[in-house]
Amino acid sequence: MGNARPPDLKKRKRFRRKRIRQAGEPTAMDLIEEGVHLLRRTSLLAWGVYLCAMAGFIVGFLFFWTEMATSGLAGQVLAPASLGMAGLFLGLKFAQVHFCKGLREALHTEKEAPWGLRVWLRVLRQQTFWQATGLILLPINMALTIPFAWSVAFYQNLYAADPAKEDADVQVFETNWRLARIWHEQNWMLISLLTLVFCLAWLNWLTVLMAVPYLLKTLLGIETVFSRAGVSLLNSTSLFACVLLSYAVTDPLVKASYLLRRHYSEARTTGADIDLQLKHCLSRYRTAGGLSLLLLSLLLAGVGQELSAEQTMQSSGAPVVQSEGGVTVAAGELDRQIDSVLQRREFVWRFPREDTADVEAELGWLTSFFDRLERMQEKFERWLEQLFNEDEKTKKTSEPFDWDNFASLGSVLSYVLIGVFVLVVLYFAVRAIRMYQPLDDVEGALDAGANAVPDLNADDVTADMLPRNEWVELAQQLIAKGEFRLALRAYFLAQLSAFAMEGLVVIRKAKSNREYARELSTRAHGRENLLQLYRSEMRLFESIWYGGRPSGPDEVQQMEAYLTAQGVLS
């Protein structure tokens, strides 16, 4: 026992739980891939109706959000705005049902019968009742966790169901609920992948919102409100707009994936998938019938070549098979043709299922990523054993170096970069939330400080403490008292407040007057007179406030002339 060596980690078996798939069950990744191809075949009419309804819903929801969050008249417009949002919501549901009709037509490659008024009324009744309950039940089931996947599949099945079938409401509920509860593990995997797609779309829209204004400013010199906002751009309205745009991008894929899921689940008892494959085969055969003459001519032209090839094969000793019609075919070519034909879907479904193929089909990018991590962990453990074991050190020199680490290093680095990007976005989002101040607190602070007059002798006085007109009134009061030095400072702060209201400068305590001048030089394009007047005001104010120049009515009149030219004084 003392000479026993530790087990070789390289030969250690990794026990993995084998997933048992039911008959006819596609994987979640298969549904998404087929959904993407199905969206590409959907008609332009279905896309046009869907996008128009989605655009109206997004614009209306954003207006409703901003009005309810910031407007002082929110209480007065609440009832009509809510009624309008309900109308936009129902319009979106109609468009989504119509879009699923286009998906079914693309799937079955045939047009459905036009819907009459009776069918549209049935759609209105079902969608108005069931989708309204989803707004309440889905958040509750998300908290309960277990029934959440069933609820999502149930409400998506309501879109995918054909309303032209005259079924009772109870039968519609039972059918959709029964189809929602099958393939539970696949349903959770599908929700996870679609959620990942939604998060990536949200990050992309947020990146566009943050990067495009700065690209316009850097490359084209176009200054916008968004480029001036800075971190304040990450407010609740912007984040919610990114959520709505991400919903608009991912919702068609969700509809296509769950429509295919319903199709395959119904096909277990109806054989709809086999019928669909037969239709595709017949369509291909009809198309091939038009090329029969061309193929026949090519075959006749190639008879001489086949005879020469036969002589070559016989002389080379290759095995030859002769059919009843007298046509001679090489055995290897015959085997390849048989294998290619047997790989077709119309023949493969008769074969028994191979477990290894199912396991390999389930290995997606996420599973392969964890497999790479396991292999790297094994290599690290082996390195530790070689470090502290003399026997392993001697074996290390004889074993060739494994370069697989470098092949997987690029994938690992890509995931690390994605994680770093997500952390950066979260960091700026947290900063924006901390900087955000509720409207009630702002109004309370303004009411509390309405009667407070800033001490102009203090060093921490900033221009954003009072609006421009109140600084002007304070300066005129100080002039009446004969305090010309303080009046000049009030006038200068009124000028900075006017610049801040126009978005030309951002008031900060740590900034100097010359830093404000640099801001004006970069933001006030085409207004050279404005910058020259500000520098004249700055020299006059600093010579009196910081220097030994006396202040009097002449200096006040000179400052008022500058402010009049700037438009601060009328």
Residue pairs with C-beta under 8 A, 6 or more apart in sequence:
5 391
6 385
6 389
9 378
9 381
9 382
9 385
10 378
10 382
12 378
14 374
18 355
18 359
19 185
19 358
19 359
19 362
21 27
21 358
22 182
22 183
23 268
24 264
24 267
24 268
24 273
25 183
25 186
25 264
26 34
26 186
26 260
26 261
26 264
27 186
27 189
27 361
27 362
28 186
28 189
28 190
28 192
28 193
29 193
29 364
30 361
31 186
31 190
31 257
31 260
31 261
32 190
32 193
32 194
32 253
32 257
34 256
34 260
35 253
35 256
35 257
35 259
35 260
36 253
36 256
38 103
38 106
38 107
38 256
38 259
38 260
39 103
39 252
39 253
39 256
41 106
42 99
42 102
42 103
42 106
43 102
43 105
43 106
45 102
46 98
46 99
46 101
46 102
46 103
46 105
47 99
47 102
49 95
49 98
49 99
50 95
50 96
50 98
50 99
50 252
52 95
53 91
53 92
53 94
53 95
53 96
54 92
54 95
54 248
54 251
55 248
56 88
56 91
56 92
57 88
57 89
57 91
57 92
58 244
58 245
58 248
60 84
60 85
60 88
61 85
61 88
61 244
62 237
62 240
62 241
62 244
64 81
64 82
64 84
64 85
65 237
65 240
66 237
67 73
67 74
67 77
67 81
68 74
68 78
68 81
69 236
69 237
70 439
71 77
89 131
90 124
90 127
90 128
93 127
93 128
93 131
94 120
94 123
94 124
94 127
96 159
96 251
96 255
97 123
97 127
97 159
97 163
99 252
99 255
100 159
100 160
100 255
100 259
101 112
101 115
101 162
103 160
103 255
103 256
103 259
104 112
104 160
104 162
104 259
105 111
105 112
107 259
107 260
107 263
107 276
108 276
108 279
109 279
109 280
109 283
112 162
112 164
113 164
115 123
115 163
115 164
119 163
119 164
122 163
123 163
125 169
126 158
126 163
126 169
126 172
127 158
130 155
130 158
131 155
131 158
134 151
134 155
137 151
138 148
138 151
138 152
138 155
141 147
141 148
141 150
141 151
142 148
148 191
149 184
149 187
149 188
149 191
150 177
150 180
150 181
150 184
150 187
151 180
152 187
152 191
153 179
153 180
153 181
153 187
153 258
153 261
154 176
154 177
154 180
156 254
156 255
156 258
157 176
157 179
157 180
157 258
157 262
158 172
158 176
159 255
159 258
159 259
160 255
160 258
160 259
160 262
160 263
161 172
161 175
161 176
161 262
167 175
179 262
179 265
179 266
180 187
182 265
183 261
183 265
186 261
187 261
190 257
190 258
190 261
194 250
194 253
194 254
194 257
197 250
197 253
198 246
198 247
198 250
201 245
201 246
201 249
201 250
202 242
202 243
202 246
203 421
203 422
203 425
205 241
205 242
205 245
205 246
206 239
206 242
206 425
209 226
209 233
209 238
209 241
209 242
210 233
210 234
212 226
213 224
213 226
213 227
213 233
214 227
216 222
216 224
216 227
217 223
217 224
217 227
221 525
223 523
223 525
225 503
226 233
228 503
228 506
228 523
230 506
231 428
231 431
231 432
231 435
232 432
232 435
233 432
234 428
234 429
234 431
234 432
235 432
235 436
236 436
239 429
263 272
263 273
264 273
266 272
267 273
267 274
274 349
277 345
277 346
278 346
281 346
310 320
310 328
313 320
313 330
314 320
318 330
318 331
318 332
319 330
319 331
319 332
320 328
320 329
320 330
320 331
321 328
321 329
321 330
321 331
321 334
322 328
322 329
323 329
341 347
342 348
363 371
369 411
369 415
372 408
372 411
372 412
375 404
375 408
376 405
376 408
376 412
379 402
379 405
382 392
385 392
386 392
386 393
386 395
386 396
387 393
449 465
453 474
454 461
454 465
454 466
455 461
456 478
456 486
456 489
456 490
457 486
460 509
461 489
461 493
462 493
462 507
462 508
462 509
463 471
463 493
463 494
463 496
463 497
463 500
463 507
464 497
464 500
464 507
466 474
466 493
466 497
467 497
467 501
468 494
468 497
468 498
468 501
468 568
471 490
471 491
471 493
471 494
471 497
472 490
472 491
472 494
472 568
472 569
474 490
475 487
475 488
475 490
475 491
475 494
476 487
478 484
478 486
478 487
478 490
479 487
479 556
484 551
484 552
484 553
484 555
484 556
485 544
485 545
485 551
487 556
488 540
488 541
488 544
488 545
488 551
488 555
488 556
488 559
489 541
489 545
491 556
491 559
491 560
491 563
492 537
492 538
492 541
492 559
494 563
494 568
495 534
495 537
495 563
495 566
495 568
496 505
496 507
496 516
497 507
498 566
498 567
498 568
499 505
499 516
499 520
499 534
500 506
500 507
503 523
504 519
504 520
504 523
504 524
505 516
505 519
505 520
505 523
506 519
513 538
513 541
513 542
514 538
516 534
517 531
517 534
517 535
517 538
520 530
520 531
520 534
521 531
524 530
524 531
529 565
530 566
533 562
533 565
533 566
534 566
536 562
537 559
537 562
537 563
540 555
540 558
540 559
540 562
541 559
543 549
544 550
544 551
544 555
549 555
560 569
563 569
564 570
